[in-house]
């Protein structure tokens, strides 16, 4: 908890916290699943992982910049096109409702989501998950956690999901709603001294979706002639350094993000040549956060600075 007290119950904000037991028992496999758990928190499913809008208390954005922030292992995700991904090995999810701009700044007017993955110092061994269902729907993940020494821990893991979709395009008989998605994460945590902690988390994710099951209001048919797909490749790396000295904690969070995506959409969804949209994005960003906090006899204090280049 770099920007909060160690006891979230003392934070002056409305929040929902899910620990690893909650996540596994409630089947939270993606951020969208949190909609059924956290009050006043809603993520609609428009059919594509690109349109991952988040609404808190009715405040949200369909396009462009989000108004609800997302941090994964302390690193802020700047592009909301990269919000919708499969969750694996989650240690804790925090949903903070209401403005968080004082501590977190950009894109947090409506709220904030903090996601923390499992530390190799908390768990050692192998974790495996597998599911199979209708339409060849497969979800699987495998990860390995180990302590190389009393000061160094490491974990590697990956997940893969696929589905053939539940609908059919009557124009050409193809399946609609197919998806192939995979990711890899490498986490390292090191305590070089008793008062210094260094953590680095690197991840790569690729997703490919086919067309969307939008049907005609008049006929009730899914029947369109042009190509529909969404493809996304993203790379994220975050380095967090904490130094404790005489009751003062100094933290540095450095992040790198890369995203390359393409949504091509038969916008009219008819078996006629009217309008096809292609929206492509090639983007990278650097973020840097500095935080210093401490505790006096009667109060806590915190000061920091954040900057990014995109």
C-alpha positions, 0 to 999 in steps of 0.5 A: 500500500504505497499511497494508502494506509496499511489498514484500508478500513481507515481510508475515507473512501467507499471501497471493495476489497477482494482477497485471493480466496474471494477471487477464486471462490467467486470465479473472478477471471476478468475485471468485468466479473467484478461488476457482480460483486462491487456496488456502483461498479459496472463494465458493459460488454460491447463485444470487443476487448477494446471497448472496455469502458468502466462506470462508477456511480454512473461516471464513465467514458465510452471513448478516449480517456478513462475516468476510472484508473487501473493499476496493476502491481502499482503501475498505472495502465494509461490506455483503457483499450488495455483494461480488458484482460484475463486475470491469473494469480491475483492476490488482491483487488481493490475497487475505490469508488469516488474521486481519487485524483489527490493521490493518483492524479490522471484518469481517476475522477470516478474511481480506481482499481488496484490489482496485485498479483501473488508474491513469490514470498507469499506462495511457493510451488505450482498453481494450475487452473483449467476449465472447459465448456460449450463451444470449445471454450477453454481457460487454462493457466499455469505458474511456478513460484520459488524462493531462490534465497531468503532475499530473492523470489521469482515467479513465471506464469502464463494463461490461455483462453479460447472459444469458438463462439456461440453464434453463427453469421448467416451470410457465410456460415462462419462462427461469430465471437471466436477468441484466442488470448494468451499472456505471459508474466515474469515477476521478481522480488528482491530484498537486497537489505532489510529496509529495501525492497525491489520488485519487477513485473514484466508481462506480454499479452496477445488477443485475437477476436473475430466478429461480434454477435450484433443482430438486426432489430427487424429480422433478429438475424446476425447477417453481415458481409465484411470482415470483423475482428479485433487484434491486440498485442501489449507489453508492460514492465513495472519496476517498484523500489521501496526504501524504509528509513527511520519511519519514512518510506520512499518509493519509486514506480517506473513503468513502460507500456506498449500497445498495438491494436487494430479493430476492423468493424462492419459498422452497418452489420448488413449483407451490403457494402455500406460502411466498414471502420478500421481503427488502429493504434500503435502506442508506447508510454513511460510513467514515473511516480515518486512517493514519500510518506511517514507518520508523526505522533498524531497524523500520517503525511504523504508527498509525491510527484507523477509524470508520463510521456506518451 
